[in-house]
């Protein structure tokens, strides 16, 4: 089938309808576009969006689920948005019509007819647009006979990574640029970063093939959906992609689906996407924004964009504790985001952050076969390295005990709800705390007086490590025990969280002392943002360091001075649910 178009309309100057610090965009699926049979009627409906949101760009989809938009229809809509001064780009969703099995149904990339069809769709779209984005169905889960034969003896991961690299080069980018040499091809990566490689998302090679990338920042209800994504992921995933392709990450994309149990949950996707300094925020989709079921999303987005645009220009670039996710790695699913929900800001990298003063490593980092020696070098150079019990377990096969310390994860579990902590570096315990529920953890064994226990959970005539310290070279190695249910990190008592945060944020100018689920977002110009994910008011305590004695509220302009408590500069206040508190640190006030 040949569906290639021609006579692409020349572009004018667009992009004038943007906010000062980002651009607001809408993705328009092909079904929504085909349903527009009366342009004048649609124009009146679209006024509802324009009334509330300064729309700078729309992405007009040409294909999805077996449906191709007629050329005359897409041309009319291109002209409609151009006349409004709104920038236009194309979109493609590489899936087939739904089948009786349910689930998503991406294309089969070993079927020659399907590949040729996709090539025709790409050429058609490139004849109309100078920029095209692939929705995040650009993966393969196909196990048909053709794919099984093509896979051979390779793992599904290795087969799919190589397959999608080849399709990207020859069928997607190659075909598009053959029609339109100026076209900019964008690949959108989904929110499920831990599992990219299993379905062919090649984070190492594809960003080199495509002209740019885009980031899925959607977070669903973390309990009642199958994606298991804590809210912090809306921030974390965008920061990850910013470091995957510096200056080539187009923006963050979110939607209202499976998170509409309250408006705050939907809003947090937008907040965190912009906290991460997205250049563009993409709202999916045109149809949902015009659907009465989601009608409040439009004015809500408008208010969010106006509020955040008032201060985003005053805060610097995001910063946080360096964490390492090697390409194609997986382990301790999305644990980074549970840590982020504790008020510990993270900055993820695909290369080992050898120059960082504090480094956090989960099990995924142990997929780097040289990781133990990299950690040893960081420690010798004076860094603090925090590893999880999952990292320790996997790194055992990489020589952890021989190189670093004789600490092991056993096969035994412990159920705990009482905790001890040390005030003297691990010689003795100086306090006891209790959690509201029992938490199951793996039992770790260590060597007395060689390794120091800073936090422990009580058993019967026994205790089990929660946080261990090892002095190595000029640095410190810490081992953090992760509960069997990662969400139980939220149930650690406030004092226990305080000690954990103290380790992570030793070099930070500000530290949060609070219950869990209050996020701290740091920037490189002494600014920071607090956001509470809990549905009630609660007290927070800010501990200021490095000569800072006050903060300026960047929204109200108010200066808040600290009080001295036990030698620390401290600010206490009540934080409301779902509200952003934006501050700049000040010295000598």
Residue pairs with C-beta under 8 A, 6 or more apart in sequence:
1 116
1 117
1 120
2 120
3 68
3 120
3 121
3 123
3 124
4 120
4 123
4 124
4 127
4 179
5 71
5 124
5 127
5 128
6 127
7 127
8 127
8 128
8 129
8 130
8 180
9 75
9 78
9 79
9 82
9 128
11 130
12 82
14 57
14 82
14 85
14 86
14 87
14 88
15 23
15 56
15 57
15 87
16 56
16 85
17 54
17 55
17 56
17 84
17 85
17 86
17 87
18 24
18 54
18 56
19 54
19 56
19 305
19 306
19 309
20 309
20 312
20 313
21 308
21 309
21 312
21 313
22 251
22 274
22 278
22 279
22 280
22 281
22 305
22 309
22 312
23 56
23 57
23 87
23 251
23 279
23 280
23 281
24 53
24 54
24 55
24 56
24 57
24 280
24 281
24 283
24 301
24 305
25 55
25 56
25 57
25 58
25 59
25 251
25 280
25 281
25 282
25 283
26 49
26 55
26 57
26 58
26 59
26 282
26 283
26 284
26 285
26 286
26 289
27 58
27 59
27 61
27 91
27 133
27 135
27 253
27 282
27 283
27 284
27 285
27 286
28 58
28 59
28 60
28 61
28 77
28 91
28 285
28 286
29 61
29 64
29 91
29 93
29 285
29 286
29 287
30 61
30 62
30 63
30 64
30 67
30 68
30 69
30 93
31 64
31 65
31 67
31 287
32 285
32 286
32 287
33 60
33 61
33 69
33 73
33 74
33 77
33 286
34 67
34 69
34 70
34 73
35 287
36 42
36 73
36 77
39 76
39 80
42 80
43 80
45 290
46 290
48 290
48 298
49 55
49 289
49 290
49 298
52 298
52 299
52 301
52 302
52 303
53 298
53 301
53 302
53 305
54 305
55 86
56 86
56 87
56 280
57 86
57 87
57 88
57 89
57 280
58 81
58 86
58 87
58 88
58 89
58 286
59 88
59 89
59 90
59 91
59 133
59 282
60 74
60 77
60 78
60 81
60 88
60 89
60 90
60 91
60 129
61 69
61 90
61 91
61 92
61 93
61 135
62 68
62 69
62 74
62 90
62 91
62 92
62 121
62 124
62 125
62 128
63 69
63 92
63 93
63 94
63 121
63 125
64 92
64 93
64 95
64 135
65 93
65 95
65 96
65 97
65 98
65 105
66 96
66 97
68 121
68 124
71 124
71 128
74 128
75 128
78 88
78 128
81 88
82 88
88 129
89 129
89 130
89 131
89 132
89 133
90 125
90 126
90 128
90 129
90 131
90 132
90 133
91 125
91 132
91 133
91 134
91 135
92 121
92 122
92 125
92 132
92 133
92 134
92 135
93 134
93 135
93 137
94 106
94 107
94 118
94 134
94 135
94 137
94 138
95 104
95 105
95 106
95 107
95 137
96 105
96 106
96 107
97 105
98 105
99 105
103 141
104 137
104 141
106 137
106 138
106 139
106 140
106 141
106 142
106 199
107 114
107 118
107 140
107 142
108 114
108 140
108 142
108 144
108 146
108 147
109 115
109 140
109 142
109 163
109 164
109 167
110 142
110 144
110 146
110 147
110 149
110 150
110 163
111 144
111 146
115 167
115 171
118 167
118 171
118 172
119 171
119 175
122 132
122 171
122 172
122 175
122 176
123 175
123 176
123 178
123 179
125 132
125 176
126 132
126 175
126 176
126 177
126 179
126 180
126 183
127 179
127 180
129 180
129 183
130 180
130 182
130 183
130 184
131 183
131 184
131 186
132 176
132 183
132 184
132 185
132 186
133 186
133 187
133 188
133 214
133 250
134 172
134 185
134 186
134 187
134 188
135 188
136 188
136 189
136 190
136 216
136 253
138 164
138 187
138 188
138 201
139 160
139 164
139 190
139 199
139 200
139 201
140 147
140 160
140 163
140 164
140 199
140 200
141 199
143 156
147 159
150 159
150 163
151 159
152 159
154 162
156 198
157 197
157 198
157 328
160 197
160 198
160 199
160 200
161 197
161 200
161 202
161 205
161 328
163 200
164 200
164 201
164 202
164 206
165 202
165 205
165 206
165 209
168 187
168 202
168 205
168 206
168 209
168 210
169 209
172 185
172 210
173 185
173 209
173 210
173 211
176 183
176 185
177 183
177 185
184 211
184 212
185 210
185 211
185 212
186 210
186 211
186 212
186 213
186 214
186 250
187 206
187 207
187 210
187 212
187 213
187 214
188 213
188 214
188 215
188 216
188 253
189 196
189 201
189 203
189 213
189 214
189 215
189 216
189 237
189 241
190 196
190 201
190 216
191 216
191 217
191 218
191 219
191 227
191 229
191 233
191 237
192 227
192 229
193 237
193 240
193 325
194 330
194 331
194 333
194 334
194 364
195 330
196 202
196 203
196 328
197 203
197 328
197 330
198 330
203 244
203 327
203 328
203 350
204 327
204 328
204 350
206 213
207 213
207 244
207 245
207 248
211 248
212 245
212 248
212 249
212 250
213 241
213 244
213 245
213 248
213 249
213 250
214 241
214 249
214 250
214 251
214 252
214 253
214 282
215 237
215 238
215 240
215 241
215 249
215 251
215 252
215 253
215 278
216 237
216 252
216 253
216 254
217 233
217 234
217 235
217 237
217 238
217 252
217 253
217 254
217 269
217 272
217 273
217 276
217 278
218 229
218 234
218 253
218 254
218 255
218 257
218 259
218 269
218 284
219 229
219 230
219 231
219 233
219 234
219 254
219 259
219 268
219 269
220 227
220 229
220 257
220 258
220 259
221 258
221 259
221 261
221 265
222 228
222 229
222 230
222 231
224 258
224 261
225 258
228 333
228 334
229 334
229 337
230 334
230 337
230 338
230 340
230 341
231 265
231 268
231 272
231 337
231 341
231 519
231 533
232 272
232 336
232 337
232 338
232 340
232 341
232 519
233 334
233 337
234 252
234 254
234 268
234 269
234 271
234 272
234 273
234 276
235 272
235 273
235 275
235 276
235 340
235 519
235 521
236 276
236 336
236 337
236 340
236 346
236 348
237 252
238 249
238 252
238 272
238 273
238 276
238 277
238 278
239 276
239 318
239 320
239 346
239 347
239 348
240 325
240 348
240 350
241 249
242 249
242 276
242 277
243 347
243 348
243 349
243 350
244 350
249 278
249 279
250 279
250 280
251 273
251 278
251 279
251 280
251 281
251 282
252 273
252 274
252 276
252 278
252 280
252 281
252 282
253 281
253 282
253 284
254 269
254 270
254 273
254 281
254 282
254 283
254 284
255 283
255 284
255 285
255 288
256 266
256 288
256 294
256 297
257 288
259 265
259 266
259 269
260 266
260 294
262 535
263 296
263 300
264 535
264 577
264 578
266 297
266 300
267 300
267 304
267 578
268 531
268 533
268 578
270 281
270 301
270 304
270 305
270 308
271 304
271 308
271 531
271 580
272 519
272 531
273 281
274 281
274 304
274 308
274 312
275 318
275 521
275 529
275 531
276 318
277 312
277 317
277 318
281 305
283 289
283 297
283 301
288 294
288 297
289 297
289 298
307 580
308 580
310 555
311 554
311 555
311 582
314 527
314 554
314 584
315 523
315 525
315 527
315 529
315 554
315 582
316 523
316 524
316 525
316 526
316 527
317 523
317 524
317 525
318 345
318 347
318 521
318 522
318 523
318 524
319 345
319 347
319 522
319 523
319 524
320 344
320 345
320 346
320 347
320 522
321 344
321 345
321 346
321 347
321 356
321 358
321 359
321 360
321 386
321 504
321 505
322 346
322 347
322 349
322 353
322 356
322 358
322 359
322 360
323 336
323 346
323 347
323 348
323 349
323 353
323 359
323 360
323 361
323 362
323 365
324 348
324 349
324 350
324 351
324 352
324 353
324 359
324 361
324 364
324 365
324 368
325 336
325 348
325 349
325 350
325 364
325 365
326 350
326 364
326 365
326 367
326 368
327 350
328 367
329 364
329 365
329 367
329 368
330 364
330 367
331 362
331 363
331 364
331 365
331 366
331 367
331 390
331 391
331 394
332 362
332 363
332 364
332 388
332 390
332 391
332 482
332 486
333 486
334 486
335 362
335 363
335 388
335 390
335 482
335 486
336 346
336 348
336 360
336 362
338 486
338 487
338 489
338 490
339 346
339 360
339 489
340 346
340 519
341 489
341 490
341 516
341 517
341 519
341 533
342 489
342 490
342 497
342 500
342 501
342 516
343 497
343 501
343 512
343 514
343 516
343 518
343 519
343 520
344 500
344 501
344 504
344 505
344 520
345 519
345 520
345 521
345 522
346 360
352 365
352 368
352 371
352 374
353 359
354 374
354 377
354 378
356 378
356 383
357 382
357 383
357 384
357 507
358 383
358 384
358 385
358 386
358 504
358 505
358 506
358 507
359 375
359 378
359 383
359 384
359 385
359 386
360 385
360 386
360 387
360 504
361 371
361 375
361 385
361 386
361 387
361 388
361 391
362 387
362 388
362 390
362 391
363 388
363 390
363 391
363 393
363 394
365 371
365 387
365 391
366 390
366 391
366 394
366 395
366 398
367 394
368 374
369 398
371 395
371 398
372 395
372 398
372 399
372 400
372 403
372 404
373 403
375 385
375 387
375 404
375 477
376 403
376 404
376 472
376 473
378 385
378 475
379 385
379 404
379 472
379 473
379 474
379 475
379 476
379 477
380 472
380 473
380 474
380 475
381 473
381 474
381 475
382 473
382 474
382 475
383 475
384 475
384 476
384 477
384 478
384 503
384 506
385 475
385 476
385 477
385 478
386 478
386 479
386 480
386 503
386 504
387 395
387 477
387 478
387 479
387 480
388 479
388 480
388 481
388 482
389 409
389 441
389 442
389 444
389 479
389 480
389 481
389 482
390 482
392 400
392 407
392 408
392 409
392 444
392 479
393 409
393 442
396 408
396 409
400 407
401 407
401 408
404 470
404 472
404 477
405 446
405 447
405 450
405 451
405 470
405 472
405 477
406 446
406 447
406 450
406 451
407 444
407 445
407 446
407 447
407 451
407 468
407 470
407 479
408 444
408 445
408 446
409 442
409 443
409 444
410 442
410 443
410 444
410 445
412 442
412 443
413 440
413 441
413 442
413 443
413 484
414 440
414 441
414 442
414 443
414 457
414 459
414 464
415 438
415 439
415 440
416 435
416 438
416 439
416 440
416 441
416 457
416 458
416 459
416 464
417 434
417 435
417 436
417 437
417 438
417 439
417 457
418 432
418 433
418 434
418 435
418 457
418 458
419 432
419 433
419 434
419 435
419 455
419 456
419 457
419 458
419 466
419 492
419 493
419 496
420 429
420 431
420 432
420 455
420 456
420 458
420 463
421 429
421 430
421 431
421 433
421 454
421 455
421 456
421 495
421 496
421 499
422 428
422 429
422 430
422 452
422 453
422 454
422 455
423 430
423 431
424 430
425 452
425 454
425 469
426 452
426 453
426 454
426 469
427 452
429 456
431 495
432 458
433 493
433 494
433 495
433 496
434 493
435 491
435 492
435 493
436 491
437 488
437 491
439 457
439 483
439 485
439 488
439 491
439 492
440 483
440 484
440 485
440 488
441 457
441 464
441 466
441 481
441 482
441 483
441 484
442 481
442 482
442 484
443 464
444 464
444 465
444 468
444 479
444 481
446 453
446 465
446 468
450 470
451 468
451 469
451 470
452 468
452 469
452 470
453 463
453 465
453 467
453 468
453 469
454 466
454 467
454 468
454 469
454 478
454 499
454 503
455 465
455 466
455 467
455 496
455 499
455 500
456 463
456 464
456 465
456 466
457 463
457 464
457 466
464 481
465 479
465 481
466 480
466 481
466 492
466 496
467 478
467 479
467 480
467 481
467 499
467 500
467 503
468 478
468 479
469 476
469 477
469 478
470 476
470 477
470 478
470 479
471 477
478 503
480 500
482 489
483 489
489 516
490 516
490 517
491 516
492 500
492 516
494 513
494 514
494 515
497 514
497 515
497 516
498 513
501 511
501 512
501 513
502 511
505 511
508 522
508 545
509 526
509 544
509 545
509 546
509 548
509 585
510 520
510 522
510 528
510 542
510 543
510 544
510 545
510 548
510 585
511 542
511 543
511 545
512 518
512 520
512 530
512 540
512 541
512 542
512 543
513 540
513 541
513 542
513 543
514 538
514 539
514 540
514 541
514 575
515 534
515 538
517 532
517 533
517 534
518 530
518 531
518 532
518 533
518 534
518 538
518 540
518 575
519 529
519 530
519 531
519 532
519 533
520 528
520 529
520 530
521 528
521 529
521 530
521 531
522 528
523 529
525 584
526 548
526 584
526 585
527 554
527 582
527 583
527 584
527 585
528 582
528 583
528 585
529 580
529 581
529 582
529 583
530 540
530 575
530 580
530 581
530 583
531 578
531 579
531 580
531 581
532 538
532 540
532 575
532 576
532 577
532 578
532 579
533 577
534 577
535 577
536 577
537 574
537 575
537 576
537 577
538 574
538 575
539 572
539 573
539 574
539 575
540 572
540 573
540 574
540 575
541 570
541 571
541 572
542 551
542 562
542 570
542 571
542 572
543 568
543 569
543 570
544 550
544 551
544 562
544 568
544 569
544 570
544 571
544 585
545 569
547 587
547 588
548 569
548 585
548 586
548 587
549 561
549 562
549 569
549 586
549 587
549 588
549 589
550 559
550 560
550 561
550 562
550 571
550 585
550 586
550 587
550 589
551 559
551 560
551 571
551 583
551 584
551 585
551 586
552 558
552 559
552 560
552 583
552 584
552 586
553 559
553 560
553 581
553 582
553 583
554 582
554 583
554 584
555 581
555 582
559 586
559 589
560 571
560 573
560 583
561 571
561 589
562 569
562 570
562 571
563 569
563 570
563 571
563 572
564 570
575 581
